[in-house]
């Protein structure tokens, strides 16, 4: 064994963590602010003897009474103003704690339901039962408390899984999204009219979109393009029923009977797709676009993940195959528009496709795409989380949890994108705070409202991205 | 030691310079202590942030007879304990509000060597009370008497925890050239 002293020395000398400049400065800013706040509330110990002065003069006494009345009136006015309760995001999180059922609906352009989910949440907050349907998509899912049934209308079959092995854990995603709302959400407008209902408008970074919160219940009624309600579902919603003429493919442990070939093949591809997806992301991150394209092609064959379409497009773009890149970005847009409308911000995809169009000289199509993503791009300057999806799209390591861009980095890169596709430059100093750059942000917002002219400028002057420290 | 006494005196009188010096002097050792106790960069950053912010706010009423490093280290330990309690309550009460805290996101905010990371991994595997005493003694320089007070245990118990903790670490690195 190592001598005890050597171990002590090793810990004393080598177990050291140091704050990087960013953390050091951020903490120090907060520490200074805390100090200023605390010293600002100190009572003045050696103020003038006001009572003595007032007591000596009649005029001072009268002035003092008048001042007292004025203060009283001001206090009453303030009390009336404050008695209207202000909205805080915590109220929504608290309200959602008591929710037992969530009903989510998305509609197509003519108002028909295109995606419907029912979720039952247990008293511990975990998902108990679930149902999703996306007409006319050939797959629906029902989870009761024991099994997960995947309805394959295209195969006229119902696949049964043990719930512990195949679960559509939507509530856990909801948990993360709520935590995100509590910590990073922003109230944009209070007490406004939303389709005849009073609501607060809130920016919700996790969904990269806005949501509306009912002023009475404090519950979200709309998140992105999803309508939310919390009523108890009709009986039988979570009941697994086998339609007449359908085959049951029982894939639960201990089930006997053979599995159909198509199912065995799909399961095999699904498993491979997961591996290929991870390998594709890593290949793209290290700049090996050929391998990335190969891996993502295998993933999209089984429809494993829609982001595979995007990164496949990126890989082809890097390889100079712009036609293919446009095709893949278009696939991504169509799939996401149908499946996740409102929940996933598609701006980064329009931006990427616009670039690919430009490379082929198709400027008008490029401009049409960029007009769709410009609002999110400009919004990022004020709310950096609005641009996070661009970083997610640009660097698969973000998805793998191995890279986390700072707000400053998100904003700087977004300014470069804006300069590149618009040819505009209103100046910007990445070392200054958003407040100090307010004039520039306002100029971009004004430009978007009034002019919005787009001119692709490949030689635009770009701002160096802020350096990040590596551990 | 004398410098700390002077810093305490100046800090109590509202000197920003004193606060800045205390911050520069103890930030990294408190970060190391928090990292050792939590083994999570983001959580350690939060704890150290809260400790220094709370310390800065305390200036008008600041009275301290003991050492500054002991005071700050005790604040870190208490914050870490609160943090862990909150997480446990959180997890039991409502799974909807739980976000994974064990995600392996490297954070560029904190700089450390491979050796430090390996040592920290090993320290993180110690039982909580042993981990506390090893870290408080070796990274924050607390006396056994102060650790005993903090852990509400006798000095003998604390010394025992320290011995067991070190023995485990030595066993862990047995045969390796250097941890």
Boltz contact constraints between the chains, C-beta under 6 A:
constraints:
  - contact:
      token1: [A, 1]
      token2: [B, 170]
      max_distance: 6.0
  - contact:
      token1: [A, 1]
      token2: [B, 174]
      max_distance: 6.0
  - contact:
      token1: [A, 2]
      token2: [B, 170]
      max_distance: 6.0
  - contact:
      token1: [A, 4]
      token2: [B, 166]
      max_distance: 6.0
  - contact:
      token1: [A, 7]
      token2: [B, 166]
      max_distance: 6.0
  - contact:
      token1: [A, 7]
      token2: [B, 169]
      max_distance: 6.0
  - contact:
      token1: [A, 7]
      token2: [B, 170]
      max_distance: 6.0
  - contact:
      token1: [A, 10]
      token2: [B, 179]
      max_distance: 6.0
  - contact:
      token1: [A, 11]
      token2: [B, 138]
      max_distance: 6.0
  - contact:
      token1: [A, 12]
      token2: [B, 138]
      max_distance: 6.0
  - contact:
      token1: [A, 14]
      token2: [B, 115]
      max_distance: 6.0
  - contact:
      token1: [A, 14]
      token2: [B, 116]
      max_distance: 6.0
  - contact:
      token1: [A, 14]
      token2: [B, 119]
      max_distance: 6.0
  - contact:
      token1: [A, 15]
      token2: [B, 116]
      max_distance: 6.0
  - contact:
      token1: [A, 15]
      token2: [B, 119]
      max_distance: 6.0
  - contact:
      token1: [A, 16]
      token2: [B, 32]
      max_distance: 6.0
  - contact:
      token1: [A, 16]
      token2: [B, 116]
      max_distance: 6.0
  - contact:
      token1: [A, 17]
      token2: [B, 31]
      max_distance: 6.0
  - contact:
      token1: [A, 17]
      token2: [B, 32]
      max_distance: 6.0
  - contact:
      token1: [A, 17]
      token2: [B, 35]
      max_distance: 6.0
  - contact:
      token1: [A, 17]
      token2: [B, 110]
      max_distance: 6.0
  - contact:
      token1: [A, 17]
      token2: [B, 112]
      max_distance: 6.0
  - contact:
      token1: [A, 18]
      token2: [B, 28]
      max_distance: 6.0
  - contact:
      token1: [A, 18]
      token2: [B, 111]
      max_distance: 6.0
  - contact:
      token1: [A, 19]
      token2: [B, 27]
      max_distance: 6.0
  - contact:
      token1: [A, 19]
      token2: [B, 31]
      max_distance: 6.0
  - contact:
      token1: [A, 20]
      token2: [B, 109]
      max_distance: 6.0
  - contact:
      token1: [A, 20]
      token2: [B, 111]
      max_distance: 6.0
  - contact:
      token1: [A, 22]
      token2: [B, 109]
      max_distance: 6.0
  - contact:
      token1: [A, 23]
      token2: [B, 109]
      max_distance: 6.0
  - contact:
      token1: [A, 27]
      token2: [B, 49]
      max_distance: 6.0
  - contact:
      token1: [A, 30]
      token2: [B, 53]
      max_distance: 6.0
  - contact:
      token1: [A, 31]
      token2: [B, 52]
      max_distance: 6.0
  - contact:
      token1: [A, 31]
      token2: [B, 53]
      max_distance: 6.0
  - contact:
      token1: [A, 31]
      token2: [B, 56]
      max_distance: 6.0
  - contact:
      token1: [A, 34]
      token2: [B, 53]
      max_distance: 6.0
  - contact:
      token1: [A, 34]
      token2: [B, 56]
      max_distance: 6.0
  - contact:
      token1: [A, 34]
      token2: [B, 57]
      max_distance: 6.0
  - contact:
      token1: [A, 35]
      token2: [B, 56]
      max_distance: 6.0
  - contact:
      token1: [A, 38]
      token2: [B, 57]
      max_distance: 6.0
  - contact:
      token1: [A, 38]
      token2: [B, 59]
      max_distance: 6.0
  - contact:
      token1: [A, 39]
      token2: [B, 14]
      max_distance: 6.0
  - contact:
      token1: [A, 42]
      token2: [B, 60]
      max_distance: 6.0
  - contact:
      token1: [A, 124]
      token2: [B, 95]
      max_distance: 6.0
  - contact:
      token1: [A, 125]
      token2: [B, 94]
      max_distance: 6.0
  - contact:
      token1: [A, 125]
      token2: [B, 95]
      max_distance: 6.0
  - contact:
      token1: [A, 125]
      token2: [B, 96]
      max_distance: 6.0
  - contact:
      token1: [A, 126]
      token2: [B, 95]
      max_distance: 6.0
  - contact:
      token1: [A, 175]
      token2: [B, 96]
      max_distance: 6.0
  - contact:
      token1: [A, 175]
      token2: [B, 97]
      max_distance: 6.0
  - contact:
      token1: [A, 175]
      token2: [B, 98]
      max_distance: 6.0
  - contact:
      token1: [A, 176]
      token2: [B, 99]
      max_distance: 6.0
  - contact:
      token1: [A, 179]
      token2: [B, 97]
      max_distance: 6.0
  - contact:
      token1: [A, 179]
      token2: [B, 99]
      max_distance: 6.0
  - contact:
      token1: [A, 401]
      token2: [B, 103]
      max_distance: 6.0
  - contact:
      token1: [A, 401]
      token2: [B, 105]
      max_distance: 6.0
  - contact:
      token1: [A, 404]
      token2: [B, 105]
      max_distance: 6.0
  - contact:
      token1: [A, 468]
      token2: [B, 108]
      max_distance: 6.0
  - contact:
      token1: [A, 469]
      token2: [B, 108]
      max_distance: 6.0
  - contact:
      token1: [A, 471]
      token2: [B, 106]
      max_distance: 6.0
  - contact:
      token1: [A, 471]
      token2: [B, 112]
      max_distance: 6.0
